[in-house]
Amino acid sequence: MKKFNLLALALLFCLGLSAKSEIDRPKLVVGIVVDQMRWDYLYYYYDEYREDGLKRLLNEGFSCENTMINYVPTVTAIGHSSIYTGSVPSITGIAGNDFLLNGHHVTSVTDTTVTPIGAVNPGPRTGKCSPRNLLAGTIGDALKIATDFKSKVFGVAIKDRASILPAGHAADAAYWWDMTSGHFITSSYYMDKLPMWVTTFNKTHQQESGKNINEMPVGVTLTFQMAEELLSRERLGKDEFTDLLAISISPTDGVGHAFSTRGKENHDVYMQLDKELAHFLNKLDQTVGHGNYLLFLSADHGAIHNPNFSRSHKIPSYGWDGSATDRMLQEGLKAKFGADGKYIKAIMDMRIYLNTDFIEKSGLDYAAVKQEAVRLLREDPQFLYVVDYDNIESQSIPQVLRERIINGYHHGRTGDIGVMLRANMMHGKAGADYKGTTHGTWSPEDAHIPQIFFGWHVNKGATSTPTYIVDAAPTVCAMLHIQMPNGCIGNAIQEVFKK
């Protein structure tokens, strides 16, 4: 009887292993985030795209045409973290590209406990980066857990935050560009020494120190070349466990900031993106196999047309000068309360951080100072709404915008007061000679982004049903039959995949 029980248990165990191994998953998941890609770039340049690049994704994949960002501000670090966590700043803690943490200025990936790996003559802050400020898990983290950490997960980008945050906490590595070194680096969070293949790649593709490839099409090329080399050297998609490669294309943002949404520079960087994407898709077909990989493409935010360009065509548009607002508040609060000092500690991403240390030392009432600051801001016609973060729910703001404010608020990281600009305003000063652009607002120009799925088990088609930036992660996880990331609030887009 004992022998029979042992045999039965062994059979059940084997059946369990067999069932687990029969779960249908792709060999590789590839995420591509195109920094500052407005949704309408899919169609503005459509006639000039190659058949095997962005057109291939649109024609053979599934496009969610009405994907919106459901928080403010719409900036790079938040966008990348939200795509891969399926969550928002109120949960992830990634409150901006930069924010105040415990009263100190940090970037989204600042980590003073780590050291740069691969950097040449590093400065005091070079390469001191990790995902530790991210308070939620990513697709890669969920995949690692689902496969008992046998899956491989990597991130590649020019920007540190665009590589680190998508790759997640348990990633094998994240690589980003150091302009001083002129090549890719990482940090001691991941390793003690660059792999030999990265060192060799860097030598072959070395750029001169100080060259800003983040504002050049060559930066697009180098990003894809690094991704292709990683794909080969780390043998992604070559065993029974699904791997993940997170790629971000940063130069589209650098070019947009410098030259705006129209003109030769923006055209050229998107033509380069299309060309390199076509080459990369062909590489995936050759190495992983057509139909064996799942790819999604999205953006971290869009961009507003340059105000001077818009006004030249009789379309009202203006830029907000945050430093002027800072001065107005300093002068107004001093006139009201008398104390001579710095009332405003910082203004970042349309968020005002009061200087609570100064307010307390001056014997002033924090609530009274904040109330006066809100009053002063509400008298400024540039602002559509002014928000006291402690009383968001009680304020008269349209529900869709109130939800974005709440989603974007993380106590202790997002300051005391938020402002929302009018629909025809850009976040940033825009003088008569200004030719660039920026982003950050709730406007569809900033908040409407591409979201395309392609490849393994993806239906061909499109939908205009409302979807959100936070829906990519649960969609991918549903397709892989793994648990969604631990902070996820998005929903799987059922139309995307074959059941």
N, C-alpha and C positions, 0 to 999 in steps of 0.2 A: 504493500500500500504506500509505504514511504517512497519507494522508487517511482511509483506511478505519479505521486504528487510532484516529485522533482522534475520528471519528464514533462508534466503538464505546465509547470512554471516555466521551464526552459522554452517550451513551445510558445507560450504566451509572450515571453520576453522577445523571442525571435520575430513573432508576428508584430509586436510593438515596434521593433527596429525597422521592419519592412514597411510598416505603415508610415513611419517617420520619413524614410528614405523616398517614399513615393509621392511626397508633397511636391506639387509642380511649381517650380520656381525658376526664374531666369538665372543664367550664369553670372550676370552682371547688371547692376543698376547704375546708371549715369545720370547725375543731376547737373544741368547747366544753367547758371544764373547770369543773365546779361545785365550788367550794371547800368542803370538809367535807361533801360529800353522801354520807351512808351509803347503801349499796345498797338497804336496805329502805324508804327514802323514796319509791322508785318505787311502792311498794304501800301504804305507810302512809297516804299522801294520795291514792291512786289515784282513789277515788270522787269527789274534789273537783276533780281536774284537768279541764281543758277537753278537748274532743275533738281540737282542733287544736294542742295544745301537747305536753306530755310523753306524753300518751296516743297522739298521732299517731306519735311516734317508736317507742313500744312496739308499736303495732298494725300499722304499715307498715314498720318497720325490723327489724333483727336484734339481739337482746339476748343478750349473753354474761352469763348469770346467776350464774356462779361465778368472777368475776374477782377475784383477790387481788393484793395488793402483796407482792412477793417480796424485801423488804429491810426493815431497820429503821434509823433511825426513820421513822415514817410522818408526814411533815411537808410543808408546802406547796411549798417550793423543789424538794425532791427529787421530789415527785409530778409537778409540771409538767415538770421536765426529763426524767424517766423516760418519761412518756407520749410526748413528742415525739422523744426520742433512741432509744427502745426499749432503754434501758440502765439501769444501776444506779450508785449513788455510787462504787463501787470503780473504775469506769471513767470516769464523767463528772466526778468531782471535786466535784460538788455534794453536800456532806456534811451539809447541814442548811440551815435558814434563816440561821443564823449558825454560824460555826466559827472556829477559830484557823488562820491561814495565816501560816507563818513566825513563829509566836509572837504574831501580832497578831490582834485580833478584827476580823472582816469579816462582811458579809452575803454572801449568795450572789451578789449582783450588784454589790458594791462595786467601783468603778473610779475612783481618785483622779486619773487622767489626763484625764478628761472633765469637761465642765461642763454645768449644767442649761440646757435650752432651753425658754423659755416660763414659767419660774417667776417669781413676784413676791416680792421680798425673800427670796431663798433663804438658808437656813442653811448652815453649813459642810459638811453632808453631803447637802443636798438635790440630787436629780437626778444625783449623781455615780455613775451606774450604766451597766453594759453587760454583755454576755454573756461577757466575757473569762475569768471564773472557770470557765466551762463548758468541759470538756476533750473534748467530743464534738460531733458534728454532729447536726442535727435533720432532721425531714421537710422543712422549708422549705429547708435547705441542700442536701439531696439533690435537691429539685425544681429549685432554681436551677441546679445543676450540669447536670442532665439537659436543661434547655432553654437551655443557654448563657446563663444569667442573664437570660432574657427574661421568666420568671415573676415575678409580684409577690408579696411576702410581708410580712404585717403582723401585729402583736400589739396587743391592746387589753385592759386590765384596770384595776381600781382599784389593785391592788398592783403595784409595780414588777417584782418577781420573776415574777409571774404573767403579765406581758406580755412581758418580755425573754427569759426562758429558752425558752418555746415558740416564739417567733419565730426564734430562732437567730442565728448569726453574720452571715449574709449578708442579713438582713432589710432591706427598704426602710425600715421604721420600727417602733418599739414605742412605744406611748403609755400612760401611766399617770397616776393622779390625785395631785396634790399638795394636801394638805389646807390648807396655809397659803395657797396661791394660790387655792384653790377652783375649780380646773379641771385639764384634762389638760396634761401636759408631756412632754418627752422629753429626750434628752441629745445632746451633740455627737458621740457615737459615730455617730449616724445622720445628723445635719444641722446646719447652722449657724443655721437660722431655721425657726420653725414655718410650715408651709404656710398660706396665707391662709384656706383653708377651716377649718383647725383653730382659728385665731384667731377667726374668725367664730362657729364652734360654741361656743367657750369663752365668748364674750361673751353669746351667747343663753342658755347654760345655766349661767352663773356662779352659784356657791354662796358663801355667806358664809365668810370665812376662819375656819378652825378647826372647821368643821362636819364631823363624822365620818360621812360617808355610807357608810363601810364597815360600819356597824352599823345601816343603815337600808334598807328596801326601795327607796327612791329611788336608791340606789347601783346596784341591778340595772337600773333603768330607764335611768339615765345611761350605763351600760356598753353596753347594746344600742343606745341612740340614737347613741352614738359609733361603734359598729360599723356601723350602717346608713348613717350619714353617710360613713364611710370607704368602704364598699362602693360608694356612688354616686360620690363625688368622685374616687376613685382608679380608677374604672371596672374593678373586679374582675370577672373572668369575661366580659370583653367582646371578647377577641381569641382567637387560636388557641392561646395558651399558658395552661396551667392555672395559676391563682393560688391562694394560700393565705391564709386569715384565721384567726388563732388568737385566740379570745376566752376570757377567764376571768371567772367570776362570783364576785367576792370577798366581797360582803356576806353571803352565806350562811354564811361562816366567821365573820365579825365578829359576826353575830347569834347563832350557835351558841356562840361563846366567852362571850358576855355572858349568854345566857338558856338555854343547853343545848338538848337534842334534843326537848323537848316544850314545849307551851304556845303561847299566842297569837303571840308574836314569831316563833318558828320557823315556825309555820303560815303567818303572813302573808308572810314572805319567800319561802316556796316557792310560795305562790299568785301572788306577783308574778313570780317566775321563770317560772312556767307561762304567765302572761298575756303577758309580754314575749317569751318563746320563740315563742309562737303568732304574734305580730305579726311577729317576725323571719323565721319560716319563710314566712309569706305574702309578705313583702318579697322573699325569695329566689326564690319562685315567680314573682313579677311581673318581677323585674329580670334574674335569671340564667336562669330557666325551670325549671319542674317537671321533674325527671329529669336536669337538666344539672349538678347539684352533688352532691358527696359530703360528708356531714356525719357526724361522730362526736361523741358526748357521753360524758364520763367524769368522774371526780373524782380529786383529788390524795390524798385520804385520807377516812376517816370520822370518827366521834367516839364517845366512850363516854358512856353515860347518866350524868347527874349522880349522884354517890355518895349524896347525901342523898335524892334521888328514889328510887334503887334500894333503899336501906335502909328507906325508909318503906313499901316493899312486901315487906319481909323478904328482899330479895335482898342478900347481902353485897357491899359495895363500899367502897373506900377510896381516898384520894388520897396520893400520895407527895410528901413535903416534901423537895425536893432541898437546900435550905439547911440542914436538920437533918442530912442525910447529910454535907454539907460540914463542918459543925462537928464531927460525930463523927469523921470522918477526921482533921481537923486535931489534935484532942485525942489521939486514939489514936496517931497517928504521932509526935507530940511526946513522948508518954509512952514510946514504944518507943525513939526515937533521940535524944532530948534536945535537939536543936537547936531554937531558938525562932524560928519564922518561918512563912511561908505554903507549906505542902507541896502544896496543891491550887491550881492556877492558875485553873481554871474547871470547872464542871459544866454541860454543854449537852446537851439531848436524851438524857439517861441515859448520857452519856459523860463520863468523868472524865479531865481533862487534868492530869497531874502537873506541878509547877513544877520543871522540870529545871534551870533556872538556879540556883534556891535550893538544890536537892539537891546540885548540883555544887560550889557555893561553900561549902557546909557540910561538904564532904568526905565525904558519904554515898554509899553504893552504891545506884545507881538500881534495880537488880534487887531488892535487899533491901527498899527502900522500897515498890516496887510489889507485891512478894510479901506484905508486911504489910498493905498497903491492900486487896488481894484477900481476905486472911484476915478482916479486919475487916468487910468488906462481906458476906462469906458467912455471918457470924454474925447478920446482920440478916434476920429472917423475911419482910420485905417483898419480898425479891428471890428470884425463881425460879432465876435463874442469874447468876453473875458471871463475866465473860469477860476474860481476859488476851489482848489483841489479838495479841500475838506468838506465842501458842500456841493459836489457836482450834481447829485440827484435832484436837489431842490431848485436848480437854476433853469430858467426858461430857454432851453436849447432844443432844436429838433432832435428827435430820438436817434436818428441815424448818426448824427454828429456827436451826441452825448455818449453813445456806445463806443465810438472811436476814441473819445477822450478817456473814458474809463479803461478801455483796453490798453491804452498807451501809458497809463499812470501806474507807477510803482513807488510805493511809499518809501521815502528815504533816498530815492535816486532821481526823482523828476521835479524837484523844487516845490514851490508854494503856489504859484499862479501860472496859468496858461493863457495864451491868446490865440485866437483863430483869425486869420486874415480873410479879407474879402475875396471872393472868387476870382477877381481880376488882379490879384496881387501875388507877387513872388516873394519868397522868403530870402531876402538879401537886398542890399543896396544896389541900385541900378542907375548910374549916372548916364549922361548923354553919350559918353563914349564907351559904355559897357556893351560888350558883344557876346557874353557868355550866358549861362543860365544856371539854375539850381533847382532844388526840390525841397520837400518837407511838409507841404500843406495837405489839406484834405481834398483839394480839387481833383476831379477826374484826370486832369493832365498829369498829376503826380501819382494818383492812386489807382489808375486803370492800367493793368499790366498783362502781358501775354502769359498764357499757361497752356502748354502743349505737351501731350503724352505721345510716345512713339515706340513702336517695336513690339516686344513680347506681349501677346494677349491683349493688345490695344485695339479697340474698334476704330474703324475709319469714320471720320465725321466731325461734327462741331455742335456746340450748343450755345445759345444765348441766355440760358437759365443762369441766374446769379450764382456765382461761385466766388471763393475768397482765397487769398494768399495762404491761409492756414489749411486749405483743403488738400494741398499736394501731399503732405506727409501721410495723412490717414488713407489717401487713395493708394499710394505706393505700398503701405503696410497691409492694406486689405488685399491687394493683389498678391503679396508675398505670403499671406496667411501668417503674419506675425503681429504681436501686440503693437498698437500705436505708441508713440513716445509718451512718456509719463506726464507731460504737461499739456498734451494735445487737446484742443477744443474744436478743431475743424471736423469736417465730415467727408467720408469717402464719396467721390463723384462716380455714381454707379454707371453712368452712360459711357465712361471711359473704357471699361474693360469687359472682355468676354467672360461670361459666367459659365 
